[in-house]
Amino acid sequence: DAKILSVSQNDNHGYCKCENCAAIEAEEGSPAGTLLRFVNAIAENIAEDYPNVVVDTLAYDYTQTAPKITVPRENVCIRLCTFHCHFTHPLTDPNCATNAKFCRDLEEWSEICDNIHIWDYTTNFAYYIPTYANLHVLQANMQYFAENNAKGMFPQGNRNGPSGEFGELRAYLISKILMNPYMSKTEYYAHMDEFLAAYYGDGWEYIRKYINTFTQYANASTGGLGLYSYPFGVLSKDSLDSLDDTFNEWWDAAEAAAGD
């Protein structure tokens, strides 16, 4: 009954570098060419017996760049991963060379494939507790995916605990933009406010002030946080420490307003 069959690379760099595979990689300009030829062969083999099955393969890490020659069969899905991206600014930020590389790759895949899925990363997998300042880019990123042929999404969050920082809020917002990636910023932040009010009660506006201030602070920093980044490798610890008292006052006020 399965509709998608995954045939993907291992989660390491141990792919074949024999003479034949190296020649294909050189010809294709990407190790994705070797992988895709293999996946296409499987997809062709099962197409007649399983016409409703799509063969899914990752464009991940070393296979992120599309091949120059081979194109996915119509029963192949490319699942492109935002593994190397920065998430404190939008993927389309022209000042971020890391994200610009991903955007070029997505747009090239989109030219040769009508069935693109995205594996997006929406948390910091090495530091679940500190605030991860990506709430302000989720809607813009989702819209960009939709505009570039993405037919499916897997936004991966905290898998090792019940939440993580603002995990419930982030999941709520992601569910909304999955249904409508083209909503306006006004609509997006209205959903944020409705969740905060329902979840935190009468003190929710203090939580929103915290989110706004931390977001502004992160935007003013240089560089960008990735999915395993040490936060203070990008954010200034001294500057953030100076806001400790203010943040604590807001959290205390929110807790007091929440009552029981």
N, C-alpha and C positions, 0 to 999 in steps of 0.2 A: 504493500500500500504506500510505500515511500514515494514522494514526488521529487526529492532532491537526493542525489548520491554524491558524497564528497570524496574527491580524489585529489589530495593536496600534498604539498611538501611537508617534511618534518619541521619542527620548530627549532632549527639550528642551521648552521652553514655547511653541513656535511653533504652537500649535493655532489653529484658525480662530476668529476673534472677530467675524465678520460679524454683521449684524443678526439674521439667522435663527438662527444658532448661539447667539448671545448670549441670544436669547429662550428657546431650549430649555434652555440652562444655567440661566437664572433660574427656569424652571418646574421643573426637576429638582433644583435646589439643588446641582448638581455638574456639571463638564464630562463626567463619566462618562456622563451621560444622553445627550448627543449621540453620543458614541462607541458606546455600547451600542445605540442605535437603528440605527446603521450596521451594527454587527456582527450584530445580530439579523436584519437584512434579508439579509445574506449567508448566514447560517445557515439561514434559511427557504428561500432560493433553492436551496441545495445538498442540503437534507434528503432529498428523494426520490431523487436520483441517488446520494448518498453517505450512506446511513443510519448507517454506522458511524463517520463522521467527526465529531469535536467541534471547534468553532471556539473557539479560545482567545484571550482578550484580557486585557491587563494592567489591573489597578487599581493605578496606579503614580503616585506624586508627586501631580500635580494631579487625577488620576482616582481617588485612593484612596478617597474618600467615595462611598458608594453613592447612586444616584439615588433620588428620592422616588417616581417614577411607573413608569418602565420597569423590567421585570424580565427577566433573561436567559432566552432560550429553553432548552428542555431539552437541546438539542445545543450549548449554549454553556458554556464553562468560564471562570470568572473567576480570573485569576492575581494574587493580592494580594501586594504587595511591602512588605517591612519597611524601606523606604528611609529613612524619617525617624526610625526608632526608636533607642533607647539600648540597649546590650547588656551593660553591666556590672551590670545588675539585671534581674530577670525582666520580661517584657512586662506581666505582671499587677501589677507594683508599683504600689500605689495612690498613692504619693507622686510618681510621674513623670507629669506632664501630657502629655508627648510620647507616651509609650507608651499612656496612657489613651485618647488620640485614636485610635491605631491599633486598640486593642481594641474601641472603639465601632464603628469602621468594619467590622472583621471580623465582629462580631456582627450588624451590619445586613446585610452581604452574605450572611451565613449564613442569615438569615431568608428571603431571596428566591432563593437559589441552592443547589442540591444538589450542585454540582460545582465546588468551590473548590480551587484549587491555590495553594500558597504559594511565593513567591520570597523566600527568607531569605538574609541576609548574615551570614557567620560569620567574617569577618576584617576588618582595617582596610586598605582599598585604597590609602590614602595612606602608611601606615607598616607595612610587612610585617614588619619585624624586631623591634620592641619587643613584649613580651608583651601579648597582647590578653586581658584578663581576662573571658572569657565562658564558660569551661568549666563554671562552676557554674550557669549558667542554661539550658544547651542542653536538658536533659531536661524542665525545667518548661515551657519554651517549646514544645517538640514536643508535649507532652501538651495544652497549651492549644490548639494548632492542631487536634489530633485531636478534641478536645471540641467544636470549632466548625466541623465539617463539612468540614474539609480532607481531600480525597481523594488529593492528590498533593503532593510536596515537591520543591523544588530549592534545597538549601542551597549557596550559592555561596561558595567559598573562594578561596584564592590562585591566580589564573590566570596569573601572570607569572613563576613560578619553580617549582622542584621541590617546595618545601615552604613556607617561611615559618616563623614560630615555632610549634612544636608542631603543625605541619600534619598530620603522620601520626596523631598522637594524636587530634586533633579529628575527622579523617575516620573513624577507627575508632569513636569514640564516637557520631558522627552515624549511622553505619551501624547500630549497635546500637539506638539509639532510634527509627530509622525502622522497624525491625522490631517494636519493642515500646515505643511512646511512654508506656505506662502503668507501666513498671518503677519500682520504688521507688528512692529515693536510695541505699539500701544496695547494690542491684544495680548501679546506675549507677557508683558509685565502685569497686565490685569490678571492673567492666570497665576502669576507668581503671588500677587497680593491675595487672591482668593484662597490660595493654598495656605499661605502664612497665617491669614486670619482664622481659617478653620483649624489649623494644626496647633498654633501657639496661643490662640485666644486673644484677649484684649491687649496683650503686650506685643503683638506682632509687628507693629511699626518700628519698634526698637531693633528687631531682627532684620527688618528691611534696611534700616540705617546702617547696621553692621555690614550687610552684604554690599550695599552701595559704596561704603567707604573702603572696604577691602578691595572691591573691584577697581575703584579709582586708583588706589595705591598700587595694585598689580599692573594696571595699564601704564602707570608712570615709570615702571621699572624697565630696565633694558633686558633683552633676551626674552625667552618664553619657556614655560614649564611643559615638559613632556610627561609621558605616563609613568616614568620612573625617576623623575627629577628630584634632587634634594631641594626643598623649597628655598632655603637660604643660599643656594647656589645662584639663584636669580633675584630673589627678593632681599632687600636690606634688612638684616635682623635688627640693627640699631634703630632704624626708622620705624619698624613695626613695633618694637618694644616701647617706643614713645607713645604709642596709642593704647597700651595695655589698660591704663586706668579708665580711659574713655570706653573702651569695649566692655570692660567689666561692669561699669556703671549701666550700660545699656542692657547687658544680660541680666543684671540684678533687677533692673526696672521691669524688664519683660517677665521675669519670674514672679515678681510681686504682683503684677497686673493679672497674671494667669490664675491667681487664687489657688484653689485646690485642684 
